[in-house]
Amino acid sequence: MIRRCDDRDFELICAIINEAALAYKGIIPADLWTEPYMSKKELQHELEEGVVFWGMKMLGRWQV
C-alpha cells in the first residue's frame, strides 16, 4: 500500500533523510555538512512550506 505520509511518520522521515545523507558525507562540502544533516526543526519547516513525502509498506514495515 502506498500513502501520503503524515504526522505519524515524522520521526521515520527524519531518520531516513539523515541516514541517506551519510552516503554523501565527504562529498557534501564540509561547510554545508551538519550532524544531523537535517534537524527536526528544518524538516518541520520544509513540511510547513509544502514538501510532501509518500511511503510504501513493504515486508510489514513502512518505507518512505
NUROFI-661736 format. One record per residue: residue in one letter; x, y, z of N, C-alpha, C, O in turn. Coordinates in steps of 0.001 Angstrom, whole numbers, padded with zeros to 6 digits, always signed. Atoms other than C-alpha are relative to their C-alpha. Example, Ala and Ser with C-alpha at 12.3 -4.5 7.8 and 13.67 -1.06 7.14 Angstrom:
2
A+000890-001190+000000+012300-004500+007800+000900+001200+000000+001936+001181+000665/S-000820-001190-000060+013670-001060+007140-000770+001090+000730-000261+002198+000899/
//
This chain:
64
M+000832-001168+000000+000000+000000+000000+000888+001246+000000+001858+001328+000754/I-000709-001280+000052+001260+003480-000894-000950+001061+000535-002130+001087+000188/R+000815-001085-000529+000027+006506+001024+000864+001223+000261+002082+001135+000417/R-000686-001243-000334+000908+010105+001659+000365-000039+001482-000465-000393+002319/C-000439-000009-001397+002928+010432+004855-000670+001149+000748-001056+002158+000158/D+000606-001025-000837+001526+012427+007751+000808+000132+001287+001932-000360+001376/D-000716-000263-001253+002479+013478+011271+000510-001268+000680+001520-001229+001383/R-000432+001269-000614+002740+009831+012364+001364-000431-000508+002064-001196+000155/D-001219+000456+000660+005706+009433+010018+001178+000951+000173+002251+000715-000382/F-001024-001036-000117+007719+012485+011068+001364-000553+000421+002375-000266-000220/E-001273+000536-000519+010385+010620+013063+000674-000906-001032+001891-000854-001208/L-000536+000908+001009+010805+007981+010345+000565+000785-001189+001639+000458-001694/I-000483-000824+001109+011142+010609+007607+001327+000645+000374+002275+000624-000412/C-001225-000654-000459+013764+012473+009625+001158-000997+000047+002265-000684-000392/A-001048+001022-000085+015721+009273+010279+000478-000421-001390+001681-000573-001605/I-000373+000425+001350+015665+008238+006607+000819+001082-000693+001823+000779-001339/I-000758-001097+000612+016826+011672+005427+001428+000000+000525+002377+000098-000252/N-001338-000082-000591+019746+011646+007842+000841-001246-000268+002057-001139-000430/E-000740+001210+000366+020711+008024+007160+000465+000077-001451+001601-000279-001764/A-000355-000107+001419+020657+008670+003412+001109+001026-000211+001984+000827-001054/A-001016-001037+000150+022753+011816+003801+001393-000515+000330+002382-000003-000195/L-001315+000549-000356+025552+009751+005345+000743-000528-001223+001974-000541-001234/A-000636+000481+001228+026211+008311+001874+000749+001119-000709+001628+000854-001529/Y-000621-001151+000658+027244+011820+000814+000970+000746+000905+001503+001788+000524/K-000970-000623-000909+029417+012657+003829+001372-000069-000668+001803-001129-001123/G-001277-000075+000698+032733+013794+002414-000157+000502-001426+000797+000993-002029/I+000302-000530+001331+031062+014701-000881-000677+001362+000161-000354+002317-000545/I+000607-001288-000331+028832+017423+000554+001105+000847+000625+001778+000386+001546/P-001062-000850-000546+031200+020344+001249-000100+000130+001523-001192+000245+002080/A-000061-000017-001462+032304+020472+004883-000741+001198+000598-001328+001093+001675/D+000678-001179-000549+030913+023977+005337-001521-000089-000115-002234+000738+000452/L+001441+000219+000114+027456+022677+004382-000466-001222+000783-001667-001438+000944/W+000331+001225-000720+027600+019436+006369-000293+000314+001458+000472+001027+002109/T+000320-000091-001424+025877+019311+009769-000429-001376+000473-000819-002225-000330/E+000476+001263-000574+025043+016458+012093-000989+000317+001098-000630+000961+002084/P+000490+000727+001156+022323+015609+011886-000022+000904-001225+000002+002130-001107/Y-000004-000787+001236+022258+016685+008256-001229+000902-000065-001122+002071-000436/M+001221-000813-000068+018642+017862+008617-000584-000146+001395-000910-001250+001833/S+000578+000028-001345+017352+018806+012044-001519-000175-000093-002121+000018-001149/K+001461+000129-000043+013784+018139+013108-000657+001352-000263-001710+001426-000897/K+000527-001353+000238+013223+021903+013092+000013+000328-001492-000953+000880-002020/E-000088-000247+001452+014424+022136+009469-001037-000818-000765-001683-000314-001684/L+000990+000853+000662+012244+019197+008430-001399+000565+000203-002188+000623-000740/Q+001318-000575-000271+009214+020752+010119-000236+001222-000867-001331+001402-001401/H+000117-001183+000852+009871+023998+008254-000298-000392-001449-001166+000202-002088/E+000216+000448+001378+010068+022170+004918-001417-000530-000191-002055-000255-001207/L+001368+000532+000086+006795+020354+005611-001020+001142+000012-002007+001115-000724/E+000899-001154-000049+005125+023643+006508+000023+000790-001308-000956+001453-001651/E-000131-000686+001287+006391+025048+003187-000634-000794-001147-000711-000308-002275/G+000723+000763+001012+004582+022270+001322+000679-001259-000522+000122-001940-001383/V-000648+001249+000414+007099+019436+000885-000835-001170+000511-001275-001165+001661/V+000757+001183-000404+005289+016089+000957+000834-001252-000255+001698-001266-001132/F-000657+001293+000154+006517+012518+001306-001072-001057-000161-002174-000937+000373/W+000878+001146+000183+004906+009290+000225+000735-001223+000526+001958-001312+000417/G-000607+001206-000533+005505+005918+001854-000680-001241-000543-001827-001202-000989/M+000522+001275+000475+005037+002299+000885+000287-001055+001058+001404-001146+001566/K-000179+001067-000974+004501-000614+003243+000577-001213-000713-000040-001767-001624/M-000682+001160+000586+006970-003397+002377+000431-000934+001122+000991-000494+002126/L-000413+001009-000966+007559-006588+004296-000423+000359+001416+000326+000155+002371/G+000559-000282-001310+005371-005412+007144+000461+001297+000634+000043+001595+001753/R-000401-001268-000593+007091-002044+007701-000039+001106-001047+000068+000857-002248/W+000128-001152+000889+006769+001423+006245+001352+000440-000538+002344+000494+000189/Q-001153-000563+000684+009291+002732+003757-000436+001361-000512-001530+001493-001059/V+000344-001334+000477+009338+006427+002934+000873+000335-001173+000755+001421-001740/
//
